[in-house]
């Protein structure tokens, strides 16, 4: 009878769920003490609140507490999700602490058809073999790194991919194009969008050990010989940001970006 009165009183208030006592909520939920599913905790949603229910097995008691959706989001939104390394082309995927989806894809060494923009209105089409790479997306920001070793190893060293329009840390510039946000399979069209666009002089320096100047000139020279590939020995390592000396590893760089963006 007491619970019924409390319920009736609560119904007369403008926002009843905020005024219910724990025992009344437990009566409303009516979760069996020894259910066959063995549920130990649960979240139950109302129009604007969340009821967190849990079972204290040692004391043989049930409890429930109301929390706001904002509080729930704050509690779980900072937990990153990482699948670990996966087979095939998608190596890893997850959710960053800020709630952005991220994905890491391996691309085999490949012969690309590139459009090189040397001067305004002057574009030259070439074909050239380029090294294997790791394509990484976080939200709508993308990175590209050349590699020489096993792409599934966290200690793999990262190198600057030998193309313009890619920053020192591997961040890609799409110009006026807007790449899609990271998801499967939309990450692959983002890769094609970048390679199908003309390459200009933006971020064109420091991409070759032997030819540190404008990488476009090196690409054009190599492509003058049919079947040519960009030499692996010319790749420039991305350096460890704390020392600026040794090449940075995949795990180190990936963690820095996921945590920082």
Secondary structure as UniProt FT lines:
FT   HELIX           2..11
FT   TURN            14..15
FT   HELIX           16..18
FT   HELIX           22..29
FT   TURN            33..34
FT   TURN            36..37
FT   STRAND          41..45
FT   STRAND          49..56
FT   TURN            57..60
FT   STRAND          61..68
FT   HELIX           69..76
FT   TURN            77..78
FT   STRAND          81..82
FT   STRAND          90..95
FT   TURN            97..98
FT   STRAND          101..107
FT   STRAND          110..119
FT   TURN            120..121
FT   STRAND          122..130
FT   STRAND          133..138
FT   TURN            139..140
FT   STRAND          141..146
FT   TURN            151..152
FT   TURN            154..155
FT   STRAND          159..160
FT   TURN            168..169
FT   STRAND          171..172
FT   TURN            175..176
FT   TURN            184..185
FT   HELIX           186..195
FT   TURN            202..203
FT   HELIX           215..223
FT   TURN            226..227
FT   HELIX           232..234
FT   TURN            241..243
FT   HELIX           250..260
//
